Amino acid sequence: MFTGIVEELGDIVGKDDLGDSARLVIRGPIVTADARHGDSIAVNGVCLTVVDVLSDGAFTADVIGETLNRSSLRGVGVGSKVNLERAAAVNSRLGGHIVQGHVDGTGHVIARTPSERWEVVRIALPLGLSRYVVEKGSITVDGVSLTVSGLGHDWFEVSLIPTTMNLTTLGQAQVGAQVNLEVDIIAKYVERLLAPQSPT
């Protein structure tokens, strides 16, 4: 489990395409400081398992076809910047919201509207996910826990503070950029619980 509070901007320093999967080499000295084989690290909001921790502050992770097809990780390459977050510790504050690292789909940046010290970003919302998004609710964009500040039929808006713009990839995500989306898990559970049950 994660909180959507990005710890550092990492770099993709290696990528091996393996047909129906890929192996990434990601440099992030903060998240690798205490990382071990088998740990979970969110990379642009995708929960990946550490395969090896390397001596230069990097780690390797395998990305299977399902993840490549459902997330924007299929488009990253050497030199790409990525948001990194270690799994939440049980004794830490939950600064964002409950994030699983299980990407529900992707959207793309439609517009950016700057203000003096913050910026509104409008993102296309796949129709299959729109029912889980509410104004003032939480959504994860590329691993960043954000509050929905505006909502339409097939789009939503988030307002980025300077810290988010400076310390995450969202500060540089231009119009057209693809982003990973994870909706609030609570909404999906509520929908499932309220759905008519078929007889067994």
Order of alpha helices (4+ residues) and beta strands (2+ residues): beta-beta-beta-beta-beta-alpha-beta-beta-beta-alpha-beta-beta-beta-alpha-beta-alpha
